Amino acid sequence: MTAVTWFAAAGDGAGAGSADSLGGAQRSADNAAAWVEQNWATWLSVGLRIALILVIAVVLRSIIRRSLTRLIDRMNRHATAVQGTALGGLLVNAERRRQRSEAIGSVLRSVASFVILGTAALMVLSTLKIDLAPLLASAGVAGVAIGFGARNLVTDFLSGVFMIMEDQYGVGDTIDAGVASGEVIEVGLRVTKLRGDKGEIWYVRNGEIKRIGNLSQGWATAAVDVQVRPTEDLERLREVIGTVAEELAKSEPWNERLWGPVEVLGLDSVLLDSMVLRVSAKTMPGKALGVERELRWRLKRALDEAGIRIVGGPVAVDTEEPPVDAAAAVAAPSALASPTSPQSIAASPIPSQDLSK
């Protein structure tokens, strides 16, 4: 074969290969175009469905969150308006209502967002023909594992939600939570902050609170014990205490803090050297301690003016010196003073004897 013939054959082969490549590309493009033409309607339908689901979810979430925010703002405005009245100042704590409504609103907004967006995500996956059974099974197993690992956190959160929704206590209340006691300064979904009597701050987990004694709801009782000598006249004591009670009920600001008359409940105990009278009054919540101190102050002053001595008070000292007994400086006669007394003879030394004679 000559060189010319070889080059001619090579040229014919290259032309045939190029034609085959162009033909394959043409067929691939035609197949792709046909496949797109066949499925574009399905893709458009799925895309529009996903977009519609997302738009509805976002709009619904926004509407619900705005509605909850407006409801909370309305609750706060109502609490502020009621607090301006005389009765509202006694029964409503604006900060307590605000924190309670904010906490409830935060929980409701979070729950609404989780439910709406979670449902939308599942609907999108279902639209994409994705099998949700393995995903839901994996999520269930992961949820159980997280629940066991963070059960204390879940317990604290659920306890805080129910405490806030049931309004068991709020900011400004004085409570006894078992593990700690004091004034509530902040209520959270996981932790409650208390201010103790000495100024310390207690951080109490809501899940650890097994019982709650709220000392700031309803009304409180101020009780004072008056301990006097058993020889005092009971009718006179009742008269003096009644006068003090009338003066306390008419003076400011104790007339607002007293929600009932100061009553003498009677004798609490009678002993050989003292007797105790119990005085009690119903007061505004959280004001019992101040009423007790003021009542003790006034009772002590009134009893001193009436000449009634409280047991345990200062003892009277007699300033007059007793007469001096002259015989007290003279010593008693001693039996040893006489040398002939049997005691002197028994106490005298035995004389030594000469044994050489």
Summary of the structure (lengths in Angstrom):
residues: 357
radius of gyration: 48.2
end to end distance: 184.0
largest distance: 184.8
contacts: 875
relative contact order: 0.06
helix: 59%
strand: 14%
